[in-house]
Amino acid sequence: MSDISADLGTGRASVGAVLEYAWTAGEFTATDVMASAAITRSTAIEALATLVGADILVELPNARAAGAYRAGRPARRFTLSPDLGVIAGIDAGDTHLAVTIADLLDTTLMHRRVELNPEQTPAQRRATILHHLEQSLTEAGTTRDSLLSICVGVAAPVDRDGTSPPHPQGFWERTNPGLAAALDDWAPVVEVKNDALLAAVAEGSLGAAIGCRDYVALLAGERFGGGVVVDGHLLHGAHGGVGEGVVFDHIIGVGSAFGLSYAVQDEVRAAVTRGDIDWRGQVGRLADAARVDARVVLAAATQGDLDALLVCSRVAEKLARIVGVLGSMYDPARVIVCGAIAESIEPVITAARAMLPAQMHLPAPEVLASSLGAEVVSLGAVATARRAARERAVPLLAERRLATV
């Protein structure tokens, strides 16, 4: 629970408890608050009046006015004010940008997804992100003044101040071009997070890791990166580098941090070169394309195409090694393959499951495909921004308003 009472002085100790209860209660009465927060009726009524006076809560029409009451004195009903503000969740990937504007509970007001030029300079990329955030707010019918919290996911390690360390080729500085500083005056709370970490948040709250205390969300489409949860805690590290995919550059049989989309492409071309598959077949013909569409190969495997199944078995060897490394390092119960590729990756996962026990001494984790698709990082960013609003931004807003009550 957020501790807003410490700065409010004597007589406001119950306000934080009532505000915390209001987040999940929907419509509620003073009696509901008394039971939940273990406070007296007079204390509950005083706290409710204070929060209503500060426009944090609103009092609803009573049951008689709403036509739902028959006899006796109707109970007063309250709910969170719908006008407290909005949050923004941003997925700033290497080649895409997704911006979501949402309310504080469960409604998405606006979502946009656009392609990004990976050749942009850091300054150009920063300007592009700010432009699309501004446009998204406008299309949602709101303004910067209404923003309570922002969470941005980037394809880089991020420390607790929202800064990424230097990268030998400048990749991390380009994917996180000073976003914490650039957004600092946009909202009371601004958080920049690694994208795989946000994927782990999404899987834990909405996806295949609900109820699981030990898991890895493996972003696996363009590049590998793992969001790691151990004993129910997200692991971070001094520089935000837990689960960073560069480790796979050094793993025999993996050799690269590039993800499964590239692994499928490489295996198609290698299989054609070796003569393992017919270059005139459905899969073999793809080898001459500028970029092999992994979804076509995976769909063919699902339909039983033998060439596609051969490619998938070889990609599965790489996936099994990756999961084996993650399983040996973090001992997860589940490894969830995330990103857009998860929608069609089941043929690879099926083959990898059979190979995995040979990669480990520990019991092999369950390997699953995410059901959250390409929006997994966006969903994690929205969930994180909502939590930040609930735990930090709204209590700060309440403190400011209550100081004048």
KEROFI-258161 format. One line per 10 residues: number of its first residue (from 1); for each residue x, y, z of C-alpha. Coordinates in nm, 4 decimals. Last residue first. Example, Ala and Ser with C-alpha at 12.3 -4.5 7.8 and 13.67 -1.06 7.14 Angstrom:
2	1.3670/-0.1060/0.7140 | 1.2300/-0.4500/0.7800
//
This chain:
405	-0.8283/2.0648/0.2155 | -0.5289/2.2405/0.0596 | -0.2694/1.9820/0.1618 | -0.5182/1.7166/0.0549 | -0.4769/1.8185/-0.3064 | -0.1008/1.7931/-0.3064 | -0.0982/1.4698/-0.1046 | -0.3653/1.3165/-0.3297 | -0.1626/1.3933/-0.6415 | 0.1414/1.2306/-0.4823
395	-0.0757/0.9296/-0.3876 | -0.1983/0.9236/-0.7495 | 0.1546/0.9249/-0.8934 | 0.3242/0.6720/-0.6660 | 0.1548/0.3380/-0.6013 | -0.1442/0.3595/-0.8348 | 0.0259/0.5570/-1.1090 | 0.3332/0.3343/-1.0942 | 0.1112/0.0248/-1.1097 | -0.0691/0.1626/-1.4116
385	0.2618/0.2418/-1.5823 | 0.3861/-0.1127/-1.5168 | 0.0686/-0.2699/-1.6572 | 0.0841/-0.0431/-1.9629 | 0.4507/-0.1285/-2.0234 | 0.3837/-0.5007/-1.9825 | 0.1013/-0.4865/-2.2337 | 0.3194/-0.2941/-2.4767 | 0.5970/-0.5516/-2.4360 | 0.3564/-0.8396/-2.5137
375	0.1976/-0.6599/-2.8092 | 0.3488/-0.8825/-3.0794 | 0.1664/-1.1879/-2.9514 | 0.0157/-1.2251/-2.6051 | -0.0469/-1.6021/-2.6254 | 0.3124/-1.6835/-2.5370 | 0.4519/-2.0151/-2.6556 | 0.5459/-2.2558/-2.3787 | 0.8535/-2.4447/-2.2584 | 0.8145/-2.6273/-1.9255
365	1.1440/-2.6220/-1.7444 | 1.3818/-2.9188/-1.7607 | 1.4656/-3.0880/-1.4304 | 1.8232/-2.9954/-1.3406 | 2.1105/-3.1750/-1.5139 | 2.0449/-2.9929/-1.8390 | 2.0912/-2.9974/-2.2160 | 1.9917/-3.3646/-2.2637 | 1.6536/-3.2902/-2.1039 | 1.5877/-3.0202/-2.3695
355	1.5844/-3.2230/-2.6896 | 1.2233/-3.3477/-2.6706 | 1.0973/-3.0036/-2.5688 | 1.2887/-2.8444/-2.8560 | 1.0917/-3.0384/-3.1189 | 0.7567/-2.9186/-2.9842 | 0.8937/-2.5659/-2.9387 | 0.9985/-2.5476/-3.3038 | 0.6598/-2.6668/-3.4308 | 0.4875/-2.4292/-3.1809
345	0.6542/-2.1123/-3.3162 | 0.3523/-1.9700/-3.5036 | 0.2007/-1.7118/-3.2662 | 0.5245/-1.6929/-3.0690 | 0.6904/-1.5148/-3.3621 | 0.5156/-1.1893/-3.2685 | 0.6948/-1.1789/-2.9347 | 0.7414/-1.4246/-2.6505 | 0.8749/-1.7768/-2.5882 | 0.7783/-1.8618/-2.2298
335	1.0285/-2.0542/-2.0190 | 0.8611/-2.2199/-1.7237 | 0.9593/-2.3695/-1.3863 | 1.2731/-2.1597/-1.3862 | 1.6125/-2.2803/-1.2537 | 1.7911/-1.9448/-1.3133 | 2.1308/-2.0310/-1.4611 | 2.0769/-2.3970/-1.5596 | 1.7332/-2.3292/-1.7053 | 1.8525/-2.0218/-1.8931
325	2.1410/-2.2181/-2.0443 | 1.9156/-2.5127/-2.1295 | 1.6543/-2.2794/-2.2736 | 1.9174/-2.1403/-2.5085 | 2.0481/-2.4850/-2.5979 | 1.6940/-2.6101/-2.6647 | 1.6247/-2.3067/-2.8831 | 1.9322/-2.3771/-3.0943 | 1.8402/-2.7419/-3.1402 | 1.4845/-2.6333/-3.2162
315	1.6131/-2.4302/-3.5108 | 1.7453/-2.7580/-3.6495 | 1.4143/-2.9375/-3.5926 | 1.2256/-2.6450/-3.7467 | 1.4292/-2.6640/-4.0675 | 1.3566/-3.0361/-4.0977 | 0.9870/-2.9726/-4.0325 | 0.9836/-2.7121/-4.3087 | 1.1360/-2.9570/-4.5538 | 0.8865/-3.2250/-4.4502
305	0.5765/-3.0036/-4.4925 | 0.3330/-3.1259/-4.2248 | 0.0826/-2.8398/-4.2202 | 0.2339/-2.6995/-3.9010 | 0.5706/-2.7116/-4.0735 | 0.4321/-2.5052/-4.3624 | 0.3061/-2.2444/-4.1143 | 0.6508/-2.2301/-3.9562 | 0.8180/-2.1764/-4.2937 | 0.5731/-1.9061/-4.3977
295	0.6039/-1.7334/-4.0585 | 0.9830/-1.7267/-4.0886 | 0.9644/-1.4978/-4.3907 | 1.3080/-1.5375/-4.5471 | 1.4754/-1.2050/-4.6138 | 1.6178/-1.0848/-4.9434 | 1.4496/-1.3901/-5.0959 | 1.6643/-1.6585/-5.2600 | 1.6175/-1.9086/-4.9763 | 1.2385/-1.8906/-5.0028
285	1.2333/-2.1330/-5.2952 | 1.3572/-2.4081/-5.0645 | 1.0495/-2.3845/-4.8428 | 0.7850/-2.4479/-5.1081 | 1.0131/-2.6771/-5.3082 | 1.2495/-2.5894/-5.5940 | 1.5535/-2.5569/-5.3667 | 1.4934/-2.9170/-5.2576 | 1.5983/-2.9718/-4.8950 | 1.9129/-3.1252/-4.7500
275	2.1175/-3.0089/-5.0476 | 2.3813/-2.8546/-4.8238 | 2.3185/-2.5069/-4.9710 | 1.9418/-2.5534/-4.9451 | 1.9685/-2.6579/-4.5791 | 2.1960/-2.3634/-4.5021 | 1.9536/-2.1179/-4.6597 | 1.6552/-2.2520/-4.4698 | 1.8608/-2.2742/-4.1485 | 1.9704/-1.9113/-4.1690
265	1.6156/-1.7850/-4.2234 | 1.4761/-1.9897/-3.9361 | 1.7541/-1.8644/-3.7057 | 1.6877/-1.5060/-3.8184 | 1.3246/-1.5245/-3.7061 | 1.4396/-1.7141/-3.3968 | 1.6415/-1.4274/-3.2565 | 1.9797/-1.2661/-3.3132 | 2.1924/-1.2946/-2.9986 | 2.4389/-1.5131/-3.1840
255	2.6513/-1.8257/-3.1552 | 2.3782/-2.0711/-3.0661 | 2.5411/-2.4143/-3.1015 | 2.8343/-2.3171/-2.8834 | 2.7275/-2.0348/-2.6508 | 2.9394/-1.7180/-2.6701 | 2.7145/-1.4949/-2.8782 | 2.4350/-1.6286/-2.6577 | 2.5602/-1.4167/-2.3674 | 2.4738/-1.1070/-2.5721
245	2.1076/-1.1799/-2.4985 | 2.0793/-0.9766/-2.1766 | 1.8842/-1.1840/-1.9215 | 1.9916/-0.9696/-1.6241 | 2.1492/-0.6539/-1.7669 | 1.9614/-0.3790/-1.5850 | 2.2915/-0.2100/-1.5006 | 2.3310/-0.3267/-1.1404 | 2.1021/-0.6256/-1.1924 | 1.7285/-0.6533/-1.2571
235	1.5605/-0.9730/-1.1450 | 1.1818/-0.9613/-1.1202 | 1.0766/-1.1223/-0.7934 | 0.8263/-1.4072/-0.7468 | 1.0873/-1.6528/-0.6209 | 1.2843/-1.5903/-0.9410 | 1.1453/-1.3889/-1.2349 | 1.3689/-1.3308/-1.5372 | 1.2898/-1.1215/-1.8458 | 1.5090/-1.2730/-2.1139
225	1.6477/-1.1281/-2.4333 | 1.7053/-1.2806/-2.7733 | 1.6917/-1.0648/-3.0841 | 1.4451/-1.0265/-3.3731 | 1.1771/-1.2743/-3.2609 | 1.2863/-1.4359/-2.9347 | 1.1774/-1.2412/-2.6312 | 1.2174/-1.5089/-2.3658 | 0.9928/-1.4546/-2.0622 | 1.1692/-1.6559/-1.7923
215	0.9895/-1.8180/-1.5022 | 0.9869/-1.8831/-1.1290 | 0.6893/-1.7686/-0.9192 | 0.4080/-1.8978/-1.1435 | 0.0490/-1.7919/-1.0639 | -0.0005/-1.6296/-1.4032 | 0.3052/-1.7220/-1.6098 | 0.1323/-1.8004/-1.9417 | -0.0236/-1.4588/-1.9866 | -0.1967/-1.1623/-1.8248
205	-0.0181/-1.0629/-1.5032 | 0.2947/-1.2779/-1.5068 | 0.3223/-1.2839/-1.8851 | 0.2873/-0.9061/-1.9034 | 0.5482/-0.8417/-1.6338 | 0.7869/-1.0858/-1.8045 | 0.7385/-0.9005/-2.1334 | 0.8242/-0.5831/-1.9421 | 1.1556/-0.7381/-1.8358 | 1.2141/-0.8409/-2.1964
195	1.1679/-0.4793/-2.3090 | 1.4229/-0.3345/-2.0669 | 1.2658/-0.0531/-1.8695 | 1.2321/0.3257/-1.8794 | 1.0122/0.4683/-1.6031 | 0.8558/0.8137/-1.5800 | 0.6468/0.9213/-1.2793 | 0.5070/1.2746/-1.2342 | 0.4525/1.3002/-1.6108 | 0.5883/1.4820/-1.9183
185	0.8654/1.6723/-1.7423 | 1.1049/1.3755/-1.7287 | 1.0256/1.2498/-2.0779 | 1.3513/1.3580/-2.2462 | 1.5563/1.2734/-1.9361 | 1.4235/0.9177/-1.9130 | 1.4378/0.8796/-2.2921 | 1.8096/0.9519/-2.3285 | 1.8352/0.7791/-2.6664 | 1.7385/0.4261/-2.5542
175	1.7480/0.2271/-2.8798 | 2.0324/0.4429/-3.0113 | 2.2396/0.4324/-2.6919 | 2.1917/0.0564/-2.6768 | 2.3091/0.0026/-3.0347 | 2.6215/0.2231/-3.0127 | 2.8445/-0.0403/-3.1704 | 3.0438/-0.1227/-2.8550 | 2.7399/-0.0459/-2.6364 | 2.7410/0.2202/-2.3646
165	2.5226/0.1564/-2.0593 | 2.1497/0.2344/-2.0706 | 1.9919/0.4978/-1.8466 | 1.6470/0.4768/-1.6839 | 1.7726/0.5675/-1.3356 | 1.7391/0.2089/-1.2143 | 1.9645/0.0839/-1.4924 | 1.8445/-0.0125/-1.8390 | 1.9734/-0.2981/-2.0539 | 1.8683/-0.2452/-2.4140
155	1.5778/-0.3138/-2.6507 | 1.3548/-0.0477/-2.4962 | 1.0288/-0.0536/-2.2994 | 0.8838/0.2825/-2.1971 | 0.6587/0.3414/-1.8947 | 0.4788/0.6716/-1.8471 | 0.2858/0.7931/-1.5432 | 0.0244/1.0472/-1.4402 | -0.0407/1.2077/-1.7780 | -0.3330/1.4518/-1.7741
145	-0.1216/1.7633/-1.8333 | 0.0261/1.5977/-2.1418 | -0.3131/1.6214/-2.3101 | -0.6342/1.4253/-2.3669 | -0.8753/1.3258/-2.6422 | -0.7151/0.9865/-2.7114 | -0.6166/1.1138/-3.0569 | -0.4369/1.4079/-2.8937 | -0.2556/1.1810/-2.6486 | -0.1498/0.9562/-2.9344
135	-0.0160/1.2502/-3.1333 | 0.1976/1.3666/-2.8397 | 0.3322/1.0143/-2.7859 | 0.3970/0.9818/-3.1586 | 0.5988/1.3039/-3.1630 | 0.7947/1.2134/-2.8487 | 0.8973/0.8794/-2.9995 | 0.9978/1.0372/-3.3307 | 1.2029/1.3095/-3.1596 | 1.3947/1.0456/-2.9593
125	1.4583/0.8440/-3.2758 | 1.5861/1.1479/-3.4619 | 1.8196/1.2424/-3.1754 | 1.9484/0.8844/-3.1454 | 2.0175/0.8768/-3.5203 | 1.7722/0.6839/-3.7345 | 1.9070/0.3808/-3.9206 | 1.6605/0.1428/-3.7549 | 1.3775/0.3230/-3.9398 | 1.0708/0.2734/-3.7240
115	0.7426/0.1010/-3.8131 | 0.4231/0.2230/-3.6504 | 0.1847/0.0943/-3.3829 | -0.0968/0.3017/-3.2335 | -0.3195/0.2411/-2.9347 | -0.5819/0.4760/-2.7866 | -0.8165/0.4859/-2.4903 | -0.7360/0.1426/-2.3483 | -0.9633/0.0714/-2.0518 | -0.8672/-0.1350/-1.7478
105	-0.8188/0.0808/-1.4398 | -0.6080/0.3953/-1.4526 | -0.7061/0.4998/-1.8033 | -0.5077/0.4103/-2.1105 | -0.2854/0.5620/-2.3783 | -0.0854/0.3014/-2.5697 | 0.2126/0.3757/-2.7948 | 0.3800/0.1132/-3.0143 | 0.7061/0.1814/-3.1966 | 0.8785/-0.0545/-3.4370
95	1.2187/-0.1445/-3.5818 | 1.4462/-0.1542/-3.2756 | 1.1586/-0.1590/-3.0316 | 1.0146/0.1373/-2.8436 | 0.7148/-0.0251/-2.6706 | 0.5383/0.2608/-2.4930 | 0.2774/0.2520/-2.2132 | 0.1103/0.5822/-2.1317 | -0.1100/0.6609/-1.8307 | -0.4210/0.8735/-1.7855
85	-0.5589/1.1204/-1.5331 | -0.7643/1.1579/-1.2172 | -1.0828/1.2309/-1.4118 | -1.2737/0.9056/-1.3554 | -1.2808/0.9774/-0.9814 | -1.2475/0.6571/-0.7836 | -1.5759/0.5232/-0.6511 | -1.8230/0.5956/-0.3736 | -2.1648/0.4830/-0.2512 | -2.3745/0.6274/0.0316
75	-2.6057/0.3676/0.1807 | -2.9812/0.4104/0.1376 | -3.1941/0.4622/0.4528 | -3.4788/0.2161/0.4735 | -3.6839/0.0629/0.1927 | -3.6745/-0.0376/-0.1754 | -3.3492/0.0689/-0.3393 | -3.2377/0.0065/-0.6972 | -3.3930/0.3086/-0.8696 | -3.0640/0.4978/-0.9012
65	-3.2005/0.7759/-0.6812 | -3.2899/0.5202/-0.4151 | -2.9492/0.3527/-0.4410 | -2.7609/0.6750/-0.3817 | -2.6127/0.8743/-0.6692 | -2.2364/0.8240/-0.6684 | -1.9863/1.0065/-0.4490 | -1.6597/1.0807/-0.6244 | -1.3117/0.9941/-0.5016 | -0.9840/1.1780/-0.5658
55	-1.1647/1.5091/-0.6034 | -0.9910/1.6514/-0.2906 | -1.3257/1.6946/-0.1144 | -1.4162/1.3385/-0.2073 | -1.0903/1.2173/-0.0544 | -1.1506/1.4098/0.2705 | -1.5138/1.2999/0.2919 | -1.4086/0.9384/0.2472 | -1.1446/0.9705/0.5207 | -1.3974/1.1232/0.7633
45	-1.6573/0.8582/0.6831 | -1.4050/0.5791/0.7373 | -1.2890/0.7282/1.0687 | -1.6490/0.7651/1.1909 | -1.7293/0.4098/1.0844 | -1.4289/0.2643/1.2616 | -1.1275/0.1190/1.0818 | -1.0317/-0.2374/0.9900 | -0.9266/-0.1453/0.6337 | -1.1390/-0.4022/0.4505
35	-1.4382/-0.4225/0.6831 | -1.4559/-0.0467/0.7449 | -1.4124/0.0258/0.3731 | -1.7076/-0.1952/0.2805 | -1.9207/-0.0278/0.5483 | -1.8287/0.3142/0.4080 | -1.9711/0.2008/0.0749 | -1.8196/0.0739/-0.2487 | -1.8337/0.1016/-0.6277 | -1.5296/-0.0447/-0.8019
25	-1.3349/-0.2044/-0.5191 | -0.9976/-0.2610/-0.6843 | -0.8419/0.0822/-0.6644 | -1.0716/0.2059/-0.3844 | -0.9032/-0.0108/-0.1212 | -0.5718/0.1671/-0.1685 | -0.7417/0.5055/-0.1373 | -0.9163/0.4005/0.1838 | -0.5912/0.2738/0.3353 | -0.4051/0.5886/0.2352
15	-0.6697/0.8103/0.3926 | -0.6678/0.6261/0.7247 | -0.3678/0.8084/0.8749 | -0.5111/1.1517/0.7908 | -0.5864/1.2766/1.1442 | -0.2341/1.3895/1.2306 | -0.0178/1.5140/0.9454 | -0.0255/1.4575/0.5719 | 0.3341/1.3683/0.4987 | 0.3373/1.0220/0.6558
5	-0.0207/0.9497/0.5446 | 0.0626/0.8916/0.1795 | 0.2120/0.5487/0.2338 | 0.1266/0.3504/-0.0770 | 0.0000/0.0000/0.0000
//
